[in-house]
Amino acid sequence: MSLWANFALGFTYLSPVVGIYTLFAVALATAGPPMFWSLVIVGVGQFLVALVFGEVVSQYPVAGGIYPWARRLWGRKWAWMTGWVYLFALLATIAGVAYGAGPYLAQLFGFSHSTETTIVCALILLAVALVINLGGTKWLAMAAIIGFSAELVGALAVGGWLLITQRHHNLGVLFDSFGAGSGGSYAAAFLAAGLIGIFQYYGFEACGDLAEEVPDPTRRIPKAMRMTIYVGGAAAMFVCLSLILAVEDFAAVINGDDPDPITTILSTAFGSVGGKVILAVVGISFLSCTLSLMAAASRLMYSYARDGMIVGSSVLRYILPSRHVPPYAMAVAALVPAIIVLVSIVSTDALTKIISFATLGIYLGFQMVVLAALRARLKGWVPSGSFRLGAWGLPVTVSALTYGVLAMINIAWPRTPDAAWYDNWIVALGTAVVIGLGLLYMVTARPHERGDAAAGDAIASSAELREGAPPPR
């Protein structure tokens, strides 16, 4: 993978079109136009996390991303649990993206809108993504670049056209709630709508998941991560802003009279034929995002299995000789999300619940690495990769950890009091179950004791460097 292909992978994983189009209606109905500012707040917080990750991956450019990073920074047990949580979150994110694509694909192919058609379209999307991923890294790189191009069309061309032809408001609406959240505290409504920003800004870590498939990764991957935040974040804000200013009646969205404002906007702006073309571009964006997520999840499983740290390791670490990809790990990365999509039929507001659970798990995995980096730094670790923060390392790491903890509290907070207690707490309960199962598996099977990969050596390596020893290879 070239630098641009690696950046395109992270960009399509972060996916401005997918992130905004999936949750725009929910966020706008919850907090009105000011929900836009959550993209700015979260963008700053996640940029801090990306800087921390950049230092780590620059020193440890190992396939699998946060699992091997946590292993080198802290040790076997911490790394195993980090990877376990992150893996489940990745699989749930794949399901959330596929489920979010369902309504748009149903409209594209002329299906009537229903839960059943959404599920069928999501399953088809997962199957297509699996087939493309099995084609190998070159196929993935090509698909990522095509997806990146589609994202730019969807973000810049569509957004620009909306601003030129369908702008019904000025920028002042970004400070007007139009009655959203009037039933209680507006701050609570804004925090709830903040899920659109929190869901938007991850994917940059995928650049590091394929570190062993990128030439000169110690320089290229940190740069690709930062580019993902810069470009992806700017594109997401542009998409969101163009859609907000194109909404004719905010009250109709907030009151539920217009539950699908994006379809209303696209139909008005582009007509039936043009609307189909835009839906096709959106569909490609969702597919490319699913491809990137599936690639990241399969590489994490492969990295786990290569170290013998998960049940079925002998199968999951198998590499297809002709394609140089882990086919069985990829199959799992498609099958588990398919099961989540099928099970979602029993939960109210399934899309929000799936995305909330996935995002909480991703953030927990992220912050376990950030905490490991902070601990290692306080114990003497000095990053020795090509990308280093220098004196800014400690304050940036502390700030990233603080942001992440606050974001996780916001994600897990129960917000459906009228639902059954288990449905109201399903995000926190689901995460607790994943952690509990992981701890049980770790205690009984002791998978962290397998494998001979380096672990917990960051601090020792820094001590050796201070004593004049050559840097570890």
Rosetta blueprint (number, residue, H / E / L):
1 M L
2 S L
3 L H
4 W H
5 A H
6 N H
7 F H
8 A H
9 L H
10 G H
11 F H
12 T H
13 Y H
14 L H
15 S L
16 P H
17 V H
18 V H
19 G H
20 I H
21 Y H
22 T H
23 L H
24 F H
25 A H
26 V H
27 A H
28 L H
29 A H
30 T H
31 A H
32 G L
33 P H
34 P H
35 M H
36 F H
37 W H
38 S H
39 L H
40 V H
41 I H
42 V H
43 G H
44 V H
45 G H
46 Q H
47 F H
48 L H
49 V H
50 A H
51 L H
52 V H
53 F H
54 G H
55 E H
56 V H
57 V H
58 S H
59 Q H
60 Y L
61 P L
62 V L
63 A L
64 G L
65 G L
66 I H
67 Y H
68 P H
69 W H
70 A H
71 R H
72 R H
73 L H
74 W L
75 G L
76 R H
77 K H
78 W H
79 A H
80 W H
81 M H
82 T H
83 G H
84 W H
85 V H
86 Y H
87 L H
88 F H
89 A H
90 L H
91 L H
92 A H
93 T H
94 I H
95 A H
96 G H
97 V H
98 A H
99 Y H
100 G H
101 A H
102 G H
103 P H
104 Y H
105 L H
106 A H
107 Q H
108 L H
109 F L
110 G L
111 F L
112 S L
113 H L
114 S L
115 T H
116 E H
117 T H
118 T H
119 I H
120 V H
121 C H
122 A H
123 L H
124 I H
125 L H
126 L H
127 A H
128 V H
129 A H
130 L H
131 V H
132 I H
133 N H
134 L L
135 G L
136 G L
137 T H
138 K H
139 W H
140 L H
141 A H
142 M H
143 A H
144 A H
145 I H
146 I H
147 G H
148 F H
149 S H
150 A H
151 E H
152 L H
153 V H
154 G H
155 A H
156 L H
157 A H
158 V H
159 G H
160 G H
161 W H
162 L H
163 L H
164 I H
165 T H
166 Q L
167 R L
168 H L
169 H L
170 N L
171 L H
172 G H
173 V H
174 L H
175 F H
176 D L
177 S L
178 F L
179 G L
180 A L
181 G L
182 S L
183 G L
184 G L
185 S L
186 Y H
187 A H
188 A H
189 A H
190 F H
191 L H
192 A H
193 A H
194 G L
195 L H
196 I H
197 G H
198 I H
199 F H
200 Q H
201 Y L
202 Y L
203 G L
204 F L
205 E L
206 A H
207 C H
208 G H
209 D H
210 L L
211 A H
212 E H
213 E H
214 V L
215 P L
216 D L
217 P H
218 T H
219 R H
220 R H
221 I H
222 P H
223 K H
224 A H
225 M H
226 R H
227 M H
228 T H
229 I H
230 Y H
231 V H
232 G H
233 G H
234 A H
235 A H
236 A H
237 M H
238 F H
239 V H
240 C H
241 L H
242 S H
243 L H
244 I H
245 L H
246 A H
247 V L
248 E L
249 D L
250 F H
251 A H
252 A H
253 V H
254 I H
255 N H
256 G L
257 D L
258 D L
259 P L
260 D L
261 P H
262 I H
263 T H
264 T H
265 I H
266 L H
267 S H
268 T H
269 A H
270 F H
271 G H
272 S H
273 V H
274 G H
275 G H
276 K H
277 V H
278 I H
279 L H
280 A H
281 V H
282 V H
283 G H
284 I H
285 S H
286 F H
287 L H
288 S H
289 C H
290 T H
291 L H
292 S H
293 L H
294 M H
295 A H
296 A H
297 A H
298 S H
299 R H
300 L H
301 M H
302 Y H
303 S H
304 Y H
305 A H
306 R H
307 D L
308 G L
309 M L
310 I L
311 V L
312 G L
313 S H
314 S H
315 V H
316 L H
317 R L
318 Y L
319 I L
320 L E
321 P L
322 S L
323 R L
324 H L
325 V E
326 P L
327 P H
328 Y H
329 A H
330 M H
331 A H
332 V H
333 A H
334 A H
335 L H
336 V H
337 P H
338 A H
339 I H
340 I H
341 V H
342 L H
343 V H
344 S H
345 I H
346 V H
347 S L
348 T L
349 D L
350 A H
351 L H
352 T H
353 K H
354 I H
355 I H
356 S H
357 F H
358 A H
359 T H
360 L H
361 G H
362 I H
363 Y H
364 L H
365 G H
366 F H
367 Q H
368 M H
369 V H
370 V H
371 L H
372 A H
373 A H
374 L H
375 R H
376 A H
377 R H
378 L H
379 K L
380 G L
381 W L
382 V L
383 P L
384 S L
385 G L
386 S L
387 F L
388 R L
389 L L
390 G H
391 A H
392 W H
393 G H
394 L H
395 P H
396 V H
397 T H
398 V H
399 S H
400 A H
401 L H
402 T H
403 Y H
404 G H
405 V H
406 L H
407 A H
408 M H
409 I H
410 N H
411 I H
412 A H
413 W L
414 P L
415 R L
416 T L
417 P L
418 D L
419 A L
420 A L
421 W H
422 Y H
423 D H
424 N H
425 W L
426 I H
427 V H
428 A H
429 L H
430 G H
431 T H
432 A H
433 V H
434 V H
435 I H
436 G H
437 L H
438 G H
439 L H
440 L H
441 Y H
442 M H
443 V H
444 T H
445 A H
446 R L
447 P H
448 H H
449 E H
450 R L
451 G L
452 D L
453 A L
454 A L
455 A L
456 G L
457 D L
458 A H
459 I H
460 A H
461 S H
462 S H
463 A H
464 E H
465 L H
466 R H
467 E L
468 G L
469 A L
470 P L
471 P L
472 P L
473 R L
